[in-house]
Amino acid sequence: MFSKAAVLVAGSWGTALASVLADKGIQVSLWTRNEKQMDEINREHKNERFLPGISLSANIQATTDMKEAVSGAQAVIMVAPSSAVREVSRQLKQYWTKDMLVVHATKGFETESLKRISTVISEELGCQEGHIVVLSGPSHAEEVVKRCPTTVVVASLEEEQAKRAQDLFMNNFFRVYTNRDLVGVELAGALKNIIALGAGMSDGLGFGDNAKAALLTRGLAEITRIGVEMGANPLTFSGLAGIGDLVVTATSQHSRNWRAGSLLGQGKPLPEVLESMGMVVEGIRTTKAAHTMSEKYGVQMPIATQLYHVLFEDMPAKTAVEALMGRDRKTEMEVMSQETWEQWHT
């Protein structure tokens, strides 16, 4: 039974998940470093920078004190940007106890080490990675806080931990499935942001629906290919964390990755795009990580590679698309190596 949960930090997705929990009568302590944001949430029940026009439940109380946020909580939900996860986890370690459920909803990698977020958290907390649960799936914060029907997946190496997370979040508008493929769910949630950037770029260039449909389809094959080589179950990429999250992120103006890609496609330079967004665009950091992963695992990721050239080597977006269209002829079924295919079919 959950009576209190701590959510770290108070961005759009963290606030949306806090709202899901508050609707279930759970007292939510929403941690932020920003005192002005804390006062706005506590006094006005609003978080205007991230979720404008939304009234928040009185069950949500913000604090800048990590100890206060975590004290007495049965669950801790980590929703920090990927670049801040290690630092926030290090702070959490002082107050975390092993009976607390730990869920993260961060879609990215630690860029420097290429480690998945659950690995980073478990290293800092000093626990087994199986203690960590990842929450992912097609879920815009702007719709969740309005109680639009939403379905997500929670994954853990330990089934009991996933079931605890399912019980924590599930209500009559927020449906939660469980999955044992922690690796696949994390990889799918992170890598789809790259394809969403590409989809936005295609729209910004005015290339139409045909191009975007092809980009999403081939992008899913690319994600699956690297995912399977890293130990994921290929079926995960056909589920909520894979194709579900890919579709919602790559086709909606709610998506900051799609919006950033669209601006790049219109010819805006990356620094100007980032300044105009005002929020973290995880797909940009993930593109850099994926480019390195592609070389490390010897897996072709042509979409990620061309996006890397656009983001970090100043290649014009139109040139990147031309490079993709002009690649050597391939068969559509080249998703994974023969060795890996045999592994999954024996």
N, C-alpha and C positions, 0 to 999 in steps of 0.2 A: 504494500500500500504506500502510495506516495502522497505526502502532505506538503513537502517543500522541494523545489528544484532551483538550481542556480544556472543561469544562462550567461555565458561569456562569449561574445560581447554584444553591445546594443546596436548593431547594424540592422539593415532591413530584414535579413533572414533570421537573425537572432531574435529580433523583436516579434517577428511573425510566429516563430516557434514558442516564444514565451506566451503569446496570445492563445495558442492551441492549448497549452498547459493550464493557463488561467481559466479558460472556458470549462475545464474539468474541475474547477474548485481548488486547484493546487496553488499554493502561495509561491510566486516566482520572484526570485531576487536576480535582477538584471544588472550585470556588472559592466561599468564603463569607466574609462579614464577621464571622461569629460564632465566636469562639475555642472556646466551649463546644461548639458543634455540630461544629466541626472535630475536637476531641478525641474526641467520641463516635463519629464516623464512623471515625476512624483506630484507636482503641483497641478499640471494641466492635463495629465494623462495623454500626452502626445509625444511623438517623435518625428517632428516635421521634416527634418533633413532627409530622413530615409523613407518615411511613410507618410507623406503629407495628406492631411485631411482625415486621418484615421484616429478614432477615439480608442484608447487602450483601457483594459480592465483595471479596476482598482486593486485586483489581486497581484498586479505587477508593480513592484517597488524597485527603483534603481538605486545603486550604490557605487561609490568609487573605492570601497574597501573590500578587497578580495576575501578577507577573513569573514566579514559580515555576510557576504554573498553566499559563501559555501557552508558556513556554520549551520548545522541542523538539517542540511539538505540530504535527501536520499538519492538524488541524481544530479549530475553536472553535465550540461550540454555545452560543448565547445563549438563556437561558430566564429572564431577569429579568422582573419585572412591567413592564407597559407604562410606568408612571410612572418607572421607574428605567433604562430602556433607554438613553436618551441619556447619562446619567452613566456607566453601565457601559461603553458604547461609547467614551466619551471616555478612560476609563482604559485600555481595551484598545488604543487607538491607539498607545500608547507601545511596545507589545511585538508587535503584529500585523505580519506580513509578507504580501506580496501572493500568495505561493504557498500560504498557508493557506486551506483551505476554511472559509467562514463560513456557518453554518446558524442560523436562529433559529426558536424554537418558542413565541413569545409571541403570544397571541391578543388583540389590542386595537389601540388607536390612541394616538398622542400627543394627548391630549385638547385641549390648547391650540391646536395647529397643525392638527389633523385629519390629520396625516401618518401614512402606513402605517409599520409598524415597519422594514421593509427600507429605506425612505427615510431614516429617522432614523439607522440604523446606517451606511448608505453615506455620509451627510453627515459623520458624525463620523470615520469611518475614511478619508475622502477617496478613496473608490473608486467605480466605476460601480455602479449599483443591480443590474446584471446579475451582479455577482460574488456577490450574496447569494442564499441559498437559504432558503425557508420550508418547515418541516415541519408538517403539520396532518393532521386526520382524526379518526375516532372512536377515542379512546385514553385511557381512564382510567389514571392512574399506578398506582392500586392493583391493577389487573389486569395491567399490563405487567410490574411487578416480580415477579409470580407466574407469568410466562411464559404467560399466557393468549394464545391466538391473536389477533393484532392486525394490522390493515392500515391503513396511512397513505399519504399522498402528499407528495412533495417537489417544489417548484416553483421555477423560476428562469427569468429571461429568456434565460439562456445554457444550452442543453441539456446541455452538457458538465458544468457545475457541478451540475445536478440529478442526472446520472448518477453523479458522484463521491459525492454524498450518499446515493444509493441503495446504492452499494457499501459505504459506511461503515456504514449501519445494518442492512441486510437480513440476517436470519438465519432459522432454521427456525420461529420463532414470531412474528417481526416482519416482515411483508411490506410492501414499499415500492414504490409506483408513482411514475412521474414525470409532470410536467405543465409546460407552458410558460406557463400562465396565472398568473403570480405575483400579479397584482392580484386576480383572482377568488379564489384560494386564501386570500390574506390577508384579504380582506373577508369571505368566508364564515366563516372561523374566528373572526373578531372578532364579527360581527353575530349569529351564532347564540346567543351568550351572552345577548343581550337576550331572545330568544324563550324560552330556558331559564328566565330569571327569570320570565317571564310564565307558563310552564307550571307552575313551582313555585307561583306565586301562585294559579293556578287550582286546583291540588291542595290548597293550604292553605285555600282557600275552600270546598272540598268539592264542586266542580262536576262531577267525574266525567270519564270517558274521552271522552265525546262532545265536551265543551268543549276538552279538551286536544288531541284529534285535529284539530279545526278550527283551533286556535291554531297548531299546528305547520305545517299546510298553508298557511294564510294568511301565517304568518310567513315561510315559505320564499319565497312570492311576493313579499313585501315586501323580503326580502334580495336576491332576484334583480333586482327593479326598480331599487333603488339601485345594485347592483353593476354592472349593464349600463350605466347612465348614467355610471358612473365608469370604464368601459372594459373591464370583465370579459367573458369569454365566458359566455353563459348556460348552456352545458352543464356548466360547472364546478359549478354549484349543484345539479346532479343527481348529483354524484359524491361521493366520500369526504369531501372538505372541506366540501361543502354538506349534502345530506340525511343523509349518514352521521354527520357530527359533530353535526348538529342533533338527530337521534334519540337518540344516546347521551347528550348533555348535557341534554336536556330531559326524559328519562324515568328517570334513575337517581339514587338517593340518594348515589352517589359524587360527583355533580356539586355543587360548592359554589354555582354559580349557581342550580340547582334548589332547593337547601336554603335559600338566602337568600330566594328567591321564596316558598317555602312558609311561612317564618316571617313574611314580610310579609303574606301572605294570611291568616295567623292573627291579624293585628292588631298584631304587634310593630313598634315604631318602628325606623327605619333605624339609628340609632346603636347600639341594643341588638342588632340583627341582626349588624352588623359586628363588634361586640365578641365576640359568641358564636362567630362563624365562626373567628376567629384566623388567617385567611389572606386574601389578596387576592381579592376578588370582581370580576373584570374586567368583568362585565356591567354593573355600576353606572356605572363610568366610561365604558364604551362607549355606554350609553344617552344620556348627556349629549352625547357626540360625534355619535351618530346623529341626535339631535334637531337639532343645528346643521347637519349634512350634509343633512338633509331639506329644510331651508329654503334652504341654499346651492344645491342642485341642482334645487329645485322638484319634488321627488319625494315623493309621499304615503307616509308610514310610520306608519299609525294605531296599530299596536301599540306601536312605540317611543315615539310621542307620548304615549299614555296612561300608559305606564310612567314616562316622564319626569315627568308630573304626579304620579304616586304617590311617586316617589323624591325629587323636588326641590321639589314644591309642596304636599305633604301631602294629596293627594287620597286618600280611602279606596279601597282596592283594589276593593271591590264597585262603587263608583261608576264606576271606570275600565272595568270589564267592561260595565256597563250602557251606557256611552258607545260602546263598540265595537259592541255588539249593536244599538244604535239608529241607526247610521250610515245615510246614504242608500243606496238600492238600487244595486247595481253588477252588472256582468257579471264572471264568474269569470276571464275571460281578460285582464283589464287588468293585465298584468305589466310592460310597457314602453311607451314612447311609440311612435307610428307611425313617426316618423323613425328611431328606434333599431332597430325591428323591420325596417324596410327595409334598414338598414345591414347587419344580420346575415344578410339573405336575398338579397343581391345579389352 
